[in-house]
Amino acid sequence: MIGVPATPAIAAATAAGIVHTVHKYRHDRRASSFGDEAAEHLARELGTDPRQIFKTIVLTTGSQLAVAVVPVPDRVSTKAVAAAVGAARAELADPQQVQKVTGYVLGGVSPLGQKRRLPTVIDESALTWPTVFCSAGRRGLEIELAPVDLVSLTDAIVTPITA
C-alpha cells in the first residue's frame, strides 16, 4: 500500500505470503487504548464491528512474558491466559519491558513481528470472523488478515481468554 510505513508486523505478514490489508486511521491520542471509547473510535475509523478488532496485551507470568489477543471491547482474563500458558498467574507487564521485548510502543504493540517471539494466546472469538484487525505495529495502523493466518503467524494457542 502506497504511503504506509513498513513495520515488522507488516513485514512478517508479507514475508509469510499472508493475504492482508493495512488500514490507516486517525489515531485519537485522547482515547485510552483499552476503553470503550477506543473501541468505538476504531470501529468508526475502520468501518467495522468493534468485536472484529483485537488488541494485544503483554502479560508477565512470573519468569516469562506472554501475549494475549482479545477483542478491543473486552477485558482479558489473566487467569485464563495463565492457564493457557501453564503458569500459576499472570498480570500486566511493565510498559518499559513491553516496549523493550516487543520493539513496539504502547498503543501500537502488534502480535506480529515482535523482536522476541512470545507465547501467544488468542481469544477463540477471533475464529468467528472471516478477517480480524490487529495493530500493524504503529499507532494509526491496523492489519486485517484471516484469523487462521494470525494464529499461524504467532503460533498461538486459541482458547477463551476474556473476562
C-alpha positions in Angstrom: 0.0 0.0 0.0 1.4 3.3 -1.1 2.1 5.7 1.8 2.0 3.1 4.5 5.2 2.9 6.6 6.8 -0.5 6.8 6.7 -2.1 10.2 8.0 -5.5 11.5 4.3 -6.7 11.7 3.6 -5.9 8.0 7.0 -7.3 7.0 6.2 -10.6 8.9 2.8 -11.0 7.1 4.4 -10.1 3.7 7.3 -12.5 4.2 5.0 -15.3 5.1 2.9 -14.7 1.9 -0.2 -14.0 4.0 -3.0 -12.1 2.3 -3.6 -8.9 4.3 -4.7 -5.3 4.1 -3.2 -2.5 6.0 -5.5 0.3 7.2 -4.5 3.8 8.2 -6.8 5.5 10.7 -6.7 8.8 12.6 -5.2 7.9 16.0 -7.1 9.7 18.8 -4.5 10.5 21.4 -7.2 11.3 24.0 -8.8 7.8 23.8 -7.5 5.1 26.1 -6.0 2.1 24.3 -8.2 -0.3 26.2 -11.5 1.5 26.9 -14.9 1.5 25.2 -14.1 4.9 23.7 -11.2 3.4 21.9 -13.3 0.5 20.6 -15.9 2.8 19.2 -13.4 5.2 17.7 -11.5 2.3 16.0 -14.8 0.8 14.7 -15.9 4.1 13.2 -12.5 4.7 11.6 -12.3 1.2 10.2 -16.0 0.8 9.3 -16.4 -2.4 11.2 -17.7 -4.1 14.3 -15.6 -3.3 17.4 -15.5 -7.1 18.3 -13.7 -7.7 15.0 -10.8 -5.5 16.2 -8.3 -7.2 18.5 -5.9 -5.6 21.0 -2.6 -7.0 22.0 -1.8 -7.2 25.8 1.5 -8.3 27.1 1.4 -10.1 30.5 4.1 -11.4 32.8 3.6 -14.9 34.1 6.4 -14.8 36.6 9.5 -15.9 34.7 8.3 -15.2 31.2 6.1 -12.8 29.2 3.1 -13.9 27.2 0.8 -12.1 24.7 -3.0 -12.1 24.9 -5.0 -11.0 21.9 -8.6 -10.1 22.7 -11.5 -8.1 21.1 -11.0 -4.4 21.9 -14.3 -4.0 23.9 -13.4 -7.0 26.1 -11.3 -7.4 29.2 -8.6 -10.1 29.3 -8.9 -12.9 31.9 -5.4 -13.1 33.3 -6.4 -16.4 34.9 -7.4 -17.9 31.6 -4.1 -16.7 29.9 -2.0 -18.1 32.8 -3.8 -21.4 32.5 -3.3 -21.5 28.7 0.5 -21.0 29.0 0.8 -23.2 32.0 1.6 -20.5 34.6 0.2 -20.1 38.1 -0.8 -16.5 37.4 -0.5 -13.6 35.0 -0.6 -9.8 35.3 0.1 -6.8 33.1 3.7 -6.5 32.2 5.8 -3.4 32.9 5.3 -0.9 30.0 9.1 -0.4 29.6 9.7 -4.1 29.4 6.9 -4.5 26.9 8.5 -1.9 24.6 11.9 -3.4 25.0 10.9 -7.0 24.3 8.3 -6.4 21.5 10.0 -3.4 19.8 6.7 -1.6 19.7 5.5 1.5 21.6 2.4 1.1 23.8 -0.7 1.6 21.8 1.0 0.1 18.8 2.0 -3.3 20.0 1.3 -5.9 17.4 1.2 -9.7 18.0 3.2 -10.0 14.7 6.8 -9.2 14.1 7.9 -8.8 17.7 11.6 -8.6 18.5 11.3 -11.8 20.6 8.6 -14.3 19.9 6.5 -14.7 23.0 3.9 -17.4 23.8 0.7 -16.0 22.4 -2.9 -16.8 23.3 -5.7 -15.6 21.0 -9.4 -15.4 22.2 -11.4 -18.0 20.4 -13.9 -15.4 19.2 -11.4 -14.4 16.5 -12.3 -17.6 14.6 -15.9 -16.4 14.2 -14.8 -13.7 11.8 -13.7 -14.1 8.1 -11.0 -11.5 8.9 -9.8 -9.7 12.0 -7.9 -6.4 12.6 -5.0 -6.0 15.0 -2.2 -3.5 15.3 0.1 -3.3 12.4 2.9 -2.1 14.8 2.3 1.6 14.9 -0.4 3.8 16.3 -2.8 4.6 13.5 -2.2 1.4 11.6 -4.2 -1.8 11.7 -3.6 -5.0 9.7 -6.5 -7.1 8.5 -6.0 -10.8 7.9 -7.7 -14.1 8.3 -7.8 -15.3 11.9 -6.2 -18.6 10.9 -3.3 -16.7 9.5 -2.9 -14.7 12.7 -2.9 -17.9 14.6 -0.3 -19.5 12.3 2.0 -16.4 12.2 2.0 -16.2 16.0 2.0 -20.0 16.7 -0.9 -19.1 19.1 -3.0 -21.1 21.5 -6.7 -20.4 20.7 -9.0 -20.5 23.8 -11.5 -18.3 25.6 -9.5 -15.6 27.4 -12.0 -12.8 28.0 -13.3 -11.9 31.4 
